[in-house]
């Protein structure tokens, strides 16, 4: 959808664009330029205009340098490779072939997962899971995998992930072509032409029931929005992983391009993104065709909360408090404050811990409504949004304020919109 | 000077008129170019901006300076020029077949686009502006938020919701 939007809008005629005059006025308001820049542009243009009037054909301007830093949809492809290369090159360690995150123990579940070993037949590679942060309702899924090779350097050589030159080229391509209207197929062809496609960058896979990921590398995240720090890289990778799972929920467009940017995909407002807990959630790490699969389901601790006269579906896991309001709640007159008409008027949530301290959470609200647009759109929308009967569903999501997960055992109760919720028996 | 006065000046004295258009709109055009060619050297961006004004000059001359919206025409030319620059880059790298290289974006009305534009207008403000900035001009959510005095999260929410509404409207319309 986003890809389509971009293509259609770029094809807009000047007449069609004129209908957006007000929006363009606003856009122009904050535009700034120095007098020197204006003078240079003026001089350049006047020279061209002069040449043209003399019937000299002005050839189009070629780009003069090869190294540019574009913000790019394809860049994550390069980054995935760079993360691998960077680590292997930095450590020089034979037994650390591939590690996607540099952040050590990330998970409240690590103790259980740590030590999970998989001996792959017909080879001597062993993969060990270092840490897993699965959070079924929220935004964080991180996997750290270390590969141990009994054959030492020989195996590393065969795996051949370590090639700094390759990664720089790959990164450069992502930067150069990320904002072009090149399709994913064309980009893949470009990589093949450059001899850069044969690397198995799709090594991390998430599967949830029938849904499986295939290409987590082709996401539309704008790279520069993540800081280039271990934490930033970790976050970016986690988002890419999560998007790779959730995009399986959406129809892909004709070019099979993932058309949701990562931060849309992880948007808790898109309810279809929720992982189906009734199905196994599996992380698979593949190195040179060898794979390790871990079913994360047993490690996900989600607890139900209840309150008399409260919402029916309230859960909390390590990283997410979630309220899903539906028909049964509405029938009782219970609604979340979704902030649609007033962004400050949204539902609140406070955790009360057993030791007496409290934690106010920042809530993220979403809703689904069926609203008809009438002739007088603004009036009708206002009226419709004030009418609770148009609400199909609502959702509240809140995450820990800091980086640490919720300490579920220490929670006494949670107050949501003034109602006290406690763990269900 | 109003846009009508600018266009009148351009009709009477093309060079003087062009100079006045640059004086008034160089910041606006450069804002688009900076977004589209983010990270590109300054001189290339200024070169691109001058191409945009030349494109505007030619278009205005062709239609006898009867331009419905100066800003809109400049924006369309700027967006396309920047796309062309990237295409040229591809061509120089030998990645685009010569016969495809000259393909220009269609000027003809496109049913899908008309439906999309109609749906965009129906989103109302500020969503319509947000979508134009995001998908036509290519602004990042954080930049849109700063321009419109919103939180980035709010912009993202509006886009997320707007996409769902657009999808629905287009499904119904087709």
HADDOCK unambig.tbl for C-alpha pairs under 7 A between the chains (distance, minus, plus):
assign (segid A and resid 5 and name CA) (segid B and resid 135 and name CA) 6.48 0.50 0.50
assign (segid A and resid 6 and name CA) (segid B and resid 135 and name CA) 4.96 0.50 0.50
assign (segid A and resid 6 and name CA) (segid B and resid 136 and name CA) 6.09 0.50 0.50
assign (segid A and resid 8 and name CA) (segid B and resid 113 and name CA) 5.48 0.50 0.50
assign (segid A and resid 9 and name CA) (segid B and resid 135 and name CA) 6.91 0.50 0.50
assign (segid A and resid 9 and name CA) (segid B and resid 136 and name CA) 5.37 0.50 0.50
assign (segid A and resid 10 and name CA) (segid B and resid 79 and name CA) 6.85 0.50 0.50
assign (segid A and resid 10 and name CA) (segid B and resid 136 and name CA) 5.79 0.50 0.50
assign (segid A and resid 11 and name CA) (segid B and resid 105 and name CA) 5.79 0.50 0.50
assign (segid A and resid 11 and name CA) (segid B and resid 106 and name CA) 6.25 0.50 0.50
assign (segid A and resid 13 and name CA) (segid B and resid 76 and name CA) 6.90 0.50 0.50
assign (segid A and resid 13 and name CA) (segid B and resid 107 and name CA) 5.89 0.50 0.50
assign (segid A and resid 14 and name CA) (segid B and resid 72 and name CA) 5.68 0.50 0.50
assign (segid A and resid 14 and name CA) (segid B and resid 73 and name CA) 4.82 0.50 0.50
assign (segid A and resid 14 and name CA) (segid B and resid 76 and name CA) 5.93 0.50 0.50
assign (segid A and resid 17 and name CA) (segid B and resid 72 and name CA) 5.20 0.50 0.50
assign (segid A and resid 18 and name CA) (segid B and resid 68 and name CA) 6.78 0.50 0.50
assign (segid A and resid 18 and name CA) (segid B and resid 69 and name CA) 5.48 0.50 0.50
assign (segid A and resid 18 and name CA) (segid B and resid 72 and name CA) 5.03 0.50 0.50
assign (segid A and resid 21 and name CA) (segid B and resid 72 and name CA) 6.63 0.50 0.50
assign (segid A and resid 23 and name CA) (segid B and resid 129 and name CA) 5.06 0.50 0.50
assign (segid A and resid 24 and name CA) (segid B and resid 71 and name CA) 6.82 0.50 0.50
assign (segid A and resid 28 and name CA) (segid B and resid 28 and name CA) 5.26 0.50 0.50
assign (segid A and resid 30 and name CA) (segid B and resid 147 and name CA) 6.81 0.50 0.50
assign (segid A and resid 31 and name CA) (segid B and resid 27 and name CA) 5.28 0.50 0.50
assign (segid A and resid 31 and name CA) (segid B and resid 28 and name CA) 5.33 0.50 0.50
assign (segid A and resid 31 and name CA) (segid B and resid 31 and name CA) 5.85 0.50 0.50
assign (segid A and resid 32 and name CA) (segid B and resid 27 and name CA) 5.02 0.50 0.50
assign (segid A and resid 33 and name CA) (segid B and resid 27 and name CA) 4.81 0.50 0.50
assign (segid A and resid 38 and name CA) (segid B and resid 23 and name CA) 6.88 0.50 0.50
assign (segid A and resid 38 and name CA) (segid B and resid 26 and name CA) 6.07 0.50 0.50
assign (segid A and resid 41 and name CA) (segid B and resid 46 and name CA) 5.74 0.50 0.50
assign (segid A and resid 41 and name CA) (segid B and resid 49 and name CA) 6.75 0.50 0.50
assign (segid A and resid 41 and name CA) (segid B and resid 50 and name CA) 5.45 0.50 0.50
assign (segid A and resid 42 and name CA) (segid B and resid 19 and name CA) 6.67 0.50 0.50
assign (segid A and resid 42 and name CA) (segid B and resid 22 and name CA) 6.38 0.50 0.50
assign (segid A and resid 44 and name CA) (segid B and resid 50 and name CA) 6.03 0.50 0.50
assign (segid A and resid 45 and name CA) (segid B and resid 50 and name CA) 4.78 0.50 0.50
assign (segid A and resid 45 and name CA) (segid B and resid 53 and name CA) 6.77 0.50 0.50
assign (segid A and resid 45 and name CA) (segid B and resid 54 and name CA) 6.34 0.50 0.50
assign (segid A and resid 49 and name CA) (segid B and resid 54 and name CA) 6.78 0.50 0.50
assign (segid A and resid 62 and name CA) (segid B and resid 88 and name CA) 6.73 0.50 0.50
assign (segid A and resid 63 and name CA) (segid B and resid 89 and name CA) 6.25 0.50 0.50
assign (segid A and resid 68 and name CA) (segid B and resid 39 and name CA) 6.40 0.50 0.50
assign (segid A and resid 68 and name CA) (segid B and resid 40 and name CA) 5.93 0.50 0.50
assign (segid A and resid 69 and name CA) (segid B and resid 39 and name CA) 5.02 0.50 0.50
assign (segid A and resid 69 and name CA) (segid B and resid 40 and name CA) 6.79 0.50 0.50
assign (segid A and resid 70 and name CA) (segid B and resid 38 and name CA) 5.85 0.50 0.50
assign (segid A and resid 70 and name CA) (segid B and resid 39 and name CA) 5.58 0.50 0.50
assign (segid A and resid 71 and name CA) (segid B and resid 38 and name CA) 6.95 0.50 0.50
assign (segid A and resid 180 and name CA) (segid B and resid 83 and name CA) 6.57 0.50 0.50
assign (segid A and resid 180 and name CA) (segid B and resid 86 and name CA) 6.03 0.50 0.50
assign (segid A and resid 180 and name CA) (segid B and resid 87 and name CA) 6.93 0.50 0.50
assign (segid A and resid 264 and name CA) (segid B and resid 160 and name CA) 6.39 0.50 0.50
